Amino acid sequence: MSGLAAVLAGRRPPGVYLWRSNTPAFEVAHAVQHARWHPMILDGRSVTSEEQLFDAMATTCGFPSEFGRNWDALASGLTDLSWLSPAHGFVLLYDGWGMLARTEPEAWSAARSVFEDTCKHWATKQTPFAVLLRGPGPDEGLPRLD
């Protein structure tokens, strides 16, 4: 978990990373909480469409019931998060991200863009937001967090 520890300690900038870790999700969540960050764990192994991603993200992030289930609403929800308790930062662990990337590349491209913009947004608020993409997927030149 050394790459994650570096992000949580501020030694590595937050962003969207490929993360090759076998650490169980509950242990990742515990480590993130221990650092006083808010963990969000998304099991994307069965997410094969943008509609499924919107539903999974709504559940994972606890979006309000009026969440619009489109790209603008996803971006808006991820840059708000006011319904969550205050935290030093946010970590979205997206397990199985490659399923969407392979089955619906356009949707994955849009999701990746939203994730990258979300990280940039929170950096301006002095609240780090990191997205950890775990599991096999197409190599898209994303930085690795090892």
C-alpha positions as a Markdown table, in Angstrom:
| # | Residue | x | y | z |
|---|---|---|---|---|
| 1 | Met | 0.0 | 0.0 | 0.0 |
| 2 | Ser | 3.0 | 2.3 | -0.2 |
| 3 | Gly | 1.8 | 4.3 | -3.2 |
| 4 | Leu | -1.5 | 4.9 | -1.4 |
| 5 | Ala | 0.3 | 5.9 | 1.8 |
| 6 | Ala | 2.3 | 8.4 | -0.2 |
| 7 | Val | -0.9 | 10.0 | -1.6 |
| 8 | Leu | -2.5 | 10.1 | 1.9 |
| 9 | Ala | 0.6 | 11.7 | 3.4 |
| 10 | Gly | 0.9 | 14.3 | 0.6 |
| 11 | Arg | 4.2 | 12.9 | -0.8 |
| 12 | Arg | 2.5 | 12.0 | -4.1 |
| 13 | Pro | 0.0 | 14.3 | -5.8 |
| 14 | Pro | -3.6 | 13.2 | -5.9 |
| 15 | Gly | -4.9 | 12.2 | -9.4 |
| 16 | Val | -6.1 | 9.2 | -11.4 |
| 17 | Tyr | -3.8 | 6.3 | -11.0 |
| 18 | Leu | -3.5 | 2.6 | -12.1 |
| 19 | Trp | -3.0 | 0.8 | -8.8 |
| 20 | Arg | -1.7 | -2.8 | -8.8 |
| 21 | Ser | -2.5 | -3.8 | -5.2 |
| 22 | Asn | -4.1 | -7.0 | -3.9 |
| 23 | Thr | -5.1 | -5.4 | -0.6 |
| 24 | Pro | -8.7 | -6.2 | 0.2 |
| 25 | Ala | -11.1 | -3.2 | -0.3 |
| 26 | Phe | -12.1 | -3.2 | 3.4 |
| 27 | Glu | -8.4 | -2.8 | 4.4 |
| 28 | Val | -8.0 | 0.0 | 1.8 |
| 29 | Ala | -11.1 | 1.7 | 3.3 |
| 30 | His | -9.7 | 1.3 | 6.8 |
| 31 | Ala | -6.3 | 2.8 | 5.9 |
| 32 | Val | -8.0 | 5.7 | 4.1 |
| 33 | Gln | -10.3 | 6.4 | 7.1 |
| 34 | His | -7.3 | 6.2 | 9.5 |
| 35 | Ala | -5.7 | 9.0 | 7.5 |
| 36 | Arg | -9.0 | 11.0 | 7.9 |
| 37 | Trp | -9.8 | 10.8 | 4.3 |
| 38 | His | -13.2 | 9.5 | 3.0 |
| 39 | Pro | -13.1 | 6.2 | 1.1 |
| 40 | Met | -15.5 | 5.4 | -1.7 |
| 41 | Ile | -15.2 | 1.8 | -2.9 |
| 42 | Leu | -16.8 | 1.0 | -6.3 |
| 43 | Asp | -17.0 | -2.6 | -7.5 |
| 44 | Gly | -17.1 | -2.1 | -11.2 |
| 45 | Arg | -16.5 | -5.7 | -12.2 |
| 46 | Ser | -20.1 | -5.9 | -13.6 |
| 47 | Val | -20.3 | -2.3 | -14.9 |
| 48 | Thr | -20.6 | -2.5 | -18.6 |
| 49 | Ser | -22.5 | 0.7 | -19.5 |
| 50 | Glu | -22.6 | 4.3 | -18.6 |
| 51 | Glu | -26.1 | 3.8 | -17.0 |
| 52 | Gln | -24.6 | 1.1 | -14.8 |
| 53 | Leu | -21.7 | 3.4 | -13.9 |
| 54 | Phe | -24.1 | 6.2 | -12.9 |
| 55 | Asp | -26.1 | 3.9 | -10.7 |
| 56 | Ala | -22.9 | 2.4 | -9.1 |
| 57 | Met | -21.4 | 5.9 | -8.5 |
| 58 | Ala | -24.7 | 7.1 | -7.0 |
| 59 | Thr | -24.6 | 4.3 | -4.5 |
| 60 | Thr | -20.9 | 4.4 | -3.9 |
| 61 | Cys | -20.8 | 8.2 | -3.3 |
| 62 | Gly | -24.2 | 8.4 | -1.6 |
| 63 | Phe | -25.5 | 10.9 | -4.1 |
| 64 | Pro | -28.8 | 12.6 | -3.3 |
| 65 | Ser | -31.9 | 11.0 | -4.8 |
| 66 | Glu | -32.2 | 13.8 | -7.4 |
| 67 | Phe | -28.9 | 12.8 | -9.0 |
| 68 | Gly | -29.5 | 13.1 | -12.8 |
| 69 | Arg | -27.6 | 10.0 | -14.0 |
| 70 | Asn | -25.6 | 11.8 | -16.8 |
| 71 | Trp | -22.1 | 13.0 | -17.2 |
| 72 | Asp | -22.8 | 16.6 | -16.0 |
| 73 | Ala | -24.6 | 15.3 | -12.9 |
| 74 | Leu | -21.7 | 12.9 | -12.2 |
| 75 | Ala | -19.2 | 15.8 | -12.4 |
| 76 | Ser | -21.4 | 18.0 | -10.3 |
| 77 | Gly | -21.9 | 15.3 | -7.6 |
| 78 | Leu | -18.2 | 14.5 | -7.4 |
| 79 | Thr | -17.2 | 18.2 | -7.1 |
| 80 | Asp | -19.8 | 18.8 | -4.3 |
| 81 | Leu | -19.9 | 15.9 | -1.8 |
| 82 | Ser | -21.3 | 18.2 | 0.8 |
| 83 | Trp | -23.5 | 15.4 | 2.2 |
| 84 | Leu | -20.3 | 13.5 | 3.3 |
| 85 | Ser | -18.7 | 14.2 | 6.6 |
| 86 | Pro | -15.7 | 16.6 | 6.4 |
| 87 | Ala | -12.4 | 14.8 | 5.5 |
| 88 | His | -8.8 | 15.6 | 4.7 |
| 89 | Gly | -9.4 | 14.2 | 1.2 |
| 90 | Phe | -11.3 | 11.6 | -0.8 |
| 91 | Val | -10.2 | 8.3 | -2.3 |
| 92 | Leu | -12.3 | 6.6 | -5.0 |
| 93 | Leu | -11.2 | 3.0 | -5.4 |
| 94 | Tyr | -12.6 | 1.7 | -8.7 |
| 95 | Asp | -12.1 | -2.0 | -8.7 |
| 96 | Gly | -12.7 | -3.6 | -12.1 |
| 97 | Trp | -12.5 | -0.4 | -14.1 |
| 98 | Gly | -11.4 | -2.3 | -17.2 |
| 99 | Met | -14.8 | -3.8 | -17.7 |
| 100 | Leu | -16.3 | -0.5 | -18.7 |
| 101 | Ala | -13.1 | 0.5 | -20.6 |
| 102 | Arg | -13.4 | -2.6 | -22.7 |
| 103 | Thr | -17.1 | -2.8 | -23.3 |
| 104 | Glu | -17.9 | 0.8 | -23.8 |
| 105 | Pro | -14.7 | 2.8 | -24.5 |
| 106 | Glu | -16.6 | 6.1 | -25.1 |
| 107 | Ala | -18.2 | 5.9 | -21.7 |
| 108 | Trp | -14.9 | 5.0 | -20.1 |
| 109 | Ser | -13.3 | 8.0 | -21.8 |
| 110 | Ala | -16.0 | 10.3 | -20.5 |
| 111 | Ala | -15.7 | 8.8 | -17.0 |
| 112 | Arg | -11.9 | 9.2 | -17.0 |
| 113 | Ser | -12.3 | 12.8 | -18.1 |
| 114 | Val | -14.8 | 13.4 | -15.2 |
| 115 | Phe | -12.4 | 11.8 | -12.7 |
| 116 | Glu | -9.4 | 13.8 | -13.9 |
| 117 | Asp | -11.4 | 17.1 | -13.8 |
| 118 | Thr | -12.7 | 16.1 | -10.3 |
| 119 | Cys | -9.1 | 15.7 | -9.0 |
| 120 | Lys | -8.2 | 19.1 | -10.5 |
| 121 | His | -11.3 | 20.7 | -8.9 |
| 122 | Trp | -10.6 | 19.5 | -5.4 |
| 123 | Ala | -6.9 | 20.5 | -5.7 |
| 124 | Thr | -8.1 | 24.1 | -6.0 |
| 125 | Lys | -10.0 | 23.6 | -2.7 |
| 126 | Gln | -7.0 | 22.2 | -0.9 |
| 127 | Thr | -8.9 | 18.9 | -0.5 |
| 128 | Pro | -7.2 | 16.1 | -2.3 |
| 129 | Phe | -9.2 | 13.7 | -4.4 |
| 130 | Ala | -7.6 | 10.5 | -5.8 |
| 131 | Val | -9.0 | 7.8 | -8.0 |
| 132 | Leu | -7.3 | 4.4 | -7.9 |
| 133 | Leu | -8.1 | 2.2 | -10.8 |
| 134 | Arg | -7.5 | -1.4 | -9.8 |
| 135 | Gly | -7.6 | -4.5 | -11.9 |
| 136 | Pro | -6.8 | -5.3 | -15.5 |
| 137 | Gly | -7.7 | -2.8 | -18.2 |
| 138 | Pro | -6.3 | -1.3 | -21.4 |
| 139 | Asp | -3.0 | 0.5 | -20.9 |
| 140 | Glu | -3.9 | 4.1 | -21.6 |
| 141 | Gly | -0.8 | 5.8 | -20.4 |
| 142 | Leu | -2.2 | 6.5 | -16.9 |
| 143 | Pro | 0.4 | 6.9 | -14.2 |
| 144 | Arg | 1.0 | 4.0 | -11.9 |
| 145 | Leu | 0.7 | 4.2 | -8.2 |
| 146 | Asp | 3.1 | 1.4 | -6.9 |
